[in-house]
Amino acid sequence: MMNQRPALQSTRRVFATLAATLAITALAALPSAAHADALDDIAKSGTVRIGVFEDYPPFGSIGPDMKPVGYDIDVANLIGKALNAKVELVPVTGDNRMAFLADRKADMLLSVGQTPEREKVIDFSQPYAPYYLAVFGPKSLPVKNAADLGGKSISVARGTLEDLSVTKIAPPSANIKRFDDPNGAISAFLSGQVQLMVVGNDVGATILARHPANDPEQKFALFSSPDHVGLNKNEPRLKAKVDETIAKARKDGTMNAISQKWLRAPLPADL
């Protein structure tokens, strides 16, 4: 069974968003506590605490040496270097990470999708990583857009954002095969039961890396919700420094190299 975002990031985001909404509602009701400037605190301690998922490949997972690896780990180290601070990775879950940020157990969070509910209680950096749903298939199959899905068989997990997104744009002649869970949809593609599948770009990157014999590639993107760094409100200096770091890394090609390394795709020009 493949360890996915888990099991598929869009599915995870549904539950994480529900949990986050409840947490945000509670946090918004709390009085604001007086605190020192976060950037000064980081400089004084020499450490920046960054909340990351450790069960979310290729953004964050535990490597063979039992150390965290992934896209977010590389970005965390990039931010730490820019702040001239040692990086302390703080393992978080979808349920606890907003509380960790509010309680200042973490100075910032990675892999945060921007939503109106979250905007009420936290701030966001500019986007640093793409997250989107995409159609994947073998290189030998010419598919460039929604019209090309006509007459093709496509696997999705039933009732997910993948299902809704591809059903909305596929021609009537497309054969959308729905499975009870994401692993079923992925297995159907890998075994040749279907020609195409719709998954998140994170899952797609893992499949590209682990199943070269299937010769898969990304055909075109669907729904997009990029990842941001999440920060406590009223920390403009820290936010400005993080934005500056991301902008520099995008300009000098560092962020593109991280994307190529972990997502096996270039950083989108419109990110």
ChimeraX attribute file (.defattr): number of C-alpha atoms within 10 A of each C-alpha:
attribute: neighborCount
match mode: 1-to-1
recipient: residues
	/A:1	7
	/A:2	15
	/A:3	15
	/A:4	20
	/A:5	21
	/A:6	16
	/A:7	17
	/A:8	22
	/A:9	23
	/A:10	21
	/A:11	20
	/A:12	15
	/A:13	18
	/A:14	13
	/A:15	14
	/A:16	17
	/A:17	19
	/A:18	14
	/A:19	15
	/A:20	21
	/A:21	17
	/A:22	13
	/A:23	17
	/A:24	21
	/A:25	14
	/A:26	11
	/A:27	17
	/A:28	13
	/A:29	9
	/A:30	9
	/A:31	7
	/A:32	10
	/A:33	8
	/A:34	6
	/A:35	8
	/A:36	9
	/A:37	13
	/A:38	20
	/A:39	17
	/A:40	12
	/A:41	14
	/A:42	19
	/A:43	13
	/A:44	10
	/A:45	10
	/A:46	14
	/A:47	17
	/A:48	27
	/A:49	21
	/A:50	26
	/A:51	28
	/A:52	26
	/A:53	25
	/A:54	23
	/A:55	19
	/A:56	23
	/A:57	24
	/A:58	24
	/A:59	25
	/A:60	23
	/A:61	21
	/A:62	15
	/A:63	11
	/A:64	8
	/A:65	7
	/A:66	8
	/A:67	9
	/A:68	20
	/A:69	19
	/A:70	22
	/A:71	23
	/A:72	30
	/A:73	23
	/A:74	17
	/A:75	22
	/A:76	24
	/A:77	18
	/A:78	19
	/A:79	23
	/A:80	22
	/A:81	14
	/A:82	14
	/A:83	20
	/A:84	14
	/A:85	18
	/A:86	16
	/A:87	19
	/A:88	16
	/A:89	19
	/A:90	19
	/A:91	18
	/A:92	20
	/A:93	14
	/A:94	16
	/A:95	17
	/A:96	14
	/A:97	24
	/A:98	29
	/A:99	17
	/A:100	19
	/A:101	20
	/A:102	21
	/A:103	13
	/A:104	14
	/A:105	14
	/A:106	24
	/A:107	24
	/A:108	29
	/A:109	27
	/A:110	26
	/A:111	23
	/A:112	24
	/A:113	17
	/A:114	19
	/A:115	12
	/A:116	7
	/A:117	14
	/A:118	21
	/A:119	13
	/A:120	13
	/A:121	17
	/A:122	20
	/A:123	20
	/A:124	23
	/A:125	21
	/A:126	19
	/A:127	20
	/A:128	25
	/A:129	27
	/A:130	22
	/A:131	22
	/A:132	19
	/A:133	25
	/A:134	24
	/A:135	26
	/A:136	25
	/A:137	25
	/A:138	18
	/A:139	13
	/A:140	9
	/A:141	14
	/A:142	11
	/A:143	20
	/A:144	13
	/A:145	14
	/A:146	18
	/A:147	14
	/A:148	14
	/A:149	24
	/A:150	14
	/A:151	14
	/A:152	17
	/A:153	17
	/A:154	26
	/A:155	28
	/A:156	29
	/A:157	24
	/A:158	18
	/A:159	13
	/A:160	17
	/A:161	21
	/A:162	26
	/A:163	20
	/A:164	14
	/A:165	15
	/A:166	24
	/A:167	15
	/A:168	9
	/A:169	14
	/A:170	20
	/A:171	16
	/A:172	12
	/A:173	12
	/A:174	19
	/A:175	18
	/A:176	22
	/A:177	18
	/A:178	17
	/A:179	18
	/A:180	12
	/A:181	16
	/A:182	25
	/A:183	18
	/A:184	17
	/A:185	24
	/A:186	23
	/A:187	17
	/A:188	20
	/A:189	24
	/A:190	20
	/A:191	10
	/A:192	10
	/A:193	14
	/A:194	20
	/A:195	19
	/A:196	29
	/A:197	26
	/A:198	30
	/A:199	29
	/A:200	25
	/A:201	24
	/A:202	24
	/A:203	26
	/A:204	26
	/A:205	22
	/A:206	18
	/A:207	19
	/A:208	18
	/A:209	14
	/A:210	10
	/A:211	11
	/A:212	10
	/A:213	9
	/A:214	16
	/A:215	13
	/A:216	22
	/A:217	20
	/A:218	23
	/A:219	19
	/A:220	15
	/A:221	19
	/A:222	17
	/A:223	16
	/A:224	14
	/A:225	17
	/A:226	17
	/A:227	22
	/A:228	21
	/A:229	27
	/A:230	26
	/A:231	26
	/A:232	22
	/A:233	15
	/A:234	12
	/A:235	15
	/A:236	15
	/A:237	13
	/A:238	21
	/A:239	23
	/A:240	13
	/A:241	16
	/A:242	23
	/A:243	20
	/A:244	16
	/A:245	20
	/A:246	23
	/A:247	15
	/A:248	13
	/A:249	19
	/A:250	15
	/A:251	11
	/A:252	10
	/A:253	12
	/A:254	15
	/A:255	23
	/A:256	20
	/A:257	17
	/A:258	21
	/A:259	20
	/A:260	15
	/A:261	15
	/A:262	22
	/A:263	27
	/A:264	19
	/A:265	17
	/A:266	15
	/A:267	19
	/A:268	10
	/A:269	6
	/A:270	5
	/A:271	14
